[in-house]
């Protein structure tokens, strides 16, 4: 069916079409949206959208058209409001002008010439041609185009015109659209197939000869009338514009929220920096106070230092005297310790002498007790007694030699046999060692300030030692 049955448009009415007509039955009826194709060309799947039949042509139910058009507008507005893009496609002669005008008014992309195969499925190649178009237009605009001859310049101009014919409506398309609006899906079957393959939703005007199951949002209406296409395209463009406004508003709100968040972060950083500065200032003040206290303490210590030195000098003199006395006493105690160490090394040798000492006379034991008592008394003696003991040291040394001579003469006079002599010599060796022990002890006693009694006791002890050595010999003589 042609558009001959559409009511004629008055000249005054054409100017009113520039404004958007309300979406109601009257506006759709005036635009001729209800006219369908002849009944012999109908598609049975459109039966639910057909109101009736008149003059061997189907009449579309406009009530369903209004409902489904509103649904399609809401869907497109939602998609575009989320930042998506809507591509308007109408390549037939009745739709070319309307699609171009409404797309430019809404700022949407459009295709109003032949749909090139692979426009979406082979978008990489199409994008290369779009970049070529943008480059040539920019070169012509700036006058930087290089052409050796006039013929080459004309060829480049023709190329720009041809590219604009097919890609002029998608020069700014950098990615695939999120929704398609198609006029007459029977003519744009390639676009429908590509969109279905890529899973892109389709909003389309379907006439009585179309299959509504191929699209997601079908708008029953006349797709051969310019006024019908223009009216529906206007409502779709309005939905696109509303979606773009919503997207811009959401973008502004997001930017405002980000700016507010940045302002809060900046305020928080400023507060943190202020607190850090306060802490640093407080720490500096505390450090300055601590330094001042340390300086005051140092000054006080420097003032008290001379007094402390004078106080230390007085006790140091007494301490030196004490250390000297301790050294003298330790030397006196160390000297008797040397012979005692020798005794510890000669214990095995002096074993026999100890046996002999047990057999000694009671006089020797008494002498030992006297020596011990004198040693105790010696510790309590005054320096004057020590001087007297040193003065009498020489007579005591002379008294030592007399007992030794007597012991030698007594040993020579004793008539003993060879065996007895060897036995006497073996017994005399320990006795001689005891003499040597007694000698150093007596000398140390004299050096440490022994008195007359000590020297006499030491002499008596030495005189008794030969007697003890002779006693075994005499016993041996008696036995023989």
Phi, psi and omega in degrees: 000136177270180181270019181291334180280350180291137180300144181294149182260126179287154180300326180287333182287333181295327178287332179285342181289346179294330176273152183286124177283149180293152182272089178213178184293322183297311181298321179292322180293319179297322181284352179077029181289340186278348181285132177247186180279167176304150185296332180289347181250017185280161175252120183304336180290347178268011185299323183291340182260001183263127181279321181182196185225133181214132180052047178059027177224147181277147176250129182277142178284107184289336178297320176289328178297315180300313182299311185287331176292320177296319178299317179296320179297317179297319180296314180296319179299321179294316181296313181291325178297335177273006179100009179278176180235144178246126179259120180265124185238125175198097187262349179288159188299323181291338187255347187300310184291316182297317181295317181296314183295312183291327177291318178295323179295323182269351182073033181255167177273153183208158172230113180241008173244193184300135177283116179283134179300132181083018181299331177246321180288336177239053188291336179299316179292318179298322180294326176297319178292326177294319178296323177297317178298315180296320180296314182293319178297320179293321180294318178293323181293322182270350181074023181263005180293134182254118178223128183287324183229170178293326181296320179295320177297319178294324178294319177294321178295321178294323178296319178296319180295318180293318178295323178294328181297319184264327186242011182297329182275352182234025180297331182262008181279114181258348178213172181292146179289159180266346178204148179242136170248118188239140174254122179066086182290343177290323179281325183261043183296329179293318179296320178296317181297317180294319180295319178294323179294322182272356179075026179271128180294148185238131170245123187217154171273120182246128177265182185290348179261010185253164177259107184289347181285347181278350182242162181275319181231100181271137177244100180297127181180173181280117181261011179250351181264133180295318181294320179296314180296318182296317181297312181294321178296326177297316179294322178294319178296323176298317178298321178296317179297316178298321178296319178295321177296317179297320179296318179295320178297316178297322178295318178296318178297320178296318178294321178296319178296319178295320178295319178295319178297318177297321178296318177297318178296320179296319177296319178296319178296319179297318178296318179296318178295322178296317178297319178297320178296319177297316178298319180296318179295318178297318179296321178296319178296316179298320179295319179296318178297317179298318178297321179295318178296317179297320179295319178297317178296321179296320178296317178297318179296321179294324178291324181278348184298313179300319179296319180295324179296317179297322179291329181284329182296318182298309179292338182292327179295315178296322179296322178297319180297318180297319181295323178296315179298319179297322179296319180295316181295319180295325177295318180296323180283333181286329181297313177294340183287337182293309178299325180297324176296321177297320178301321181296327179282335183257019180300315179299323183287327184274006180298317180294324181295324178295322178297319179293324182295329177295329180275357183292167182287159178298340180294321180295320179296321178296322180295321179296317180298321179296321181296318179296316180296321179293325179296323177294319180292329185298326182295333182267007185280155180273165177301334179293320179294326178295319178299317179298322181293323177295324180293327182267010182295320183295313177300325180292323178294322177295324180293336179293319187292331183297311179298327179297318180296316179301320180296323180293316180295322179294326180289325179290321183288336185289117178275108179228160177279177184298317181292320180293324179296317180297322178293321180294322179295319179298325180277337181282333181299313176299324180296321179296323178294323176296326176298314181298325177293315183295326181300306179299324178297317180295321180296317180295323178296321180290320179295322180284005176097044175288152180265190185295321182296321181295317180296319178296319179296321179294320179295317179299319180298320179291323179291330179284333182301314177298325180299320179293326178289331180279337184298320177295324180294319179295323177296320179296322178295320181294322180294322178291000000 
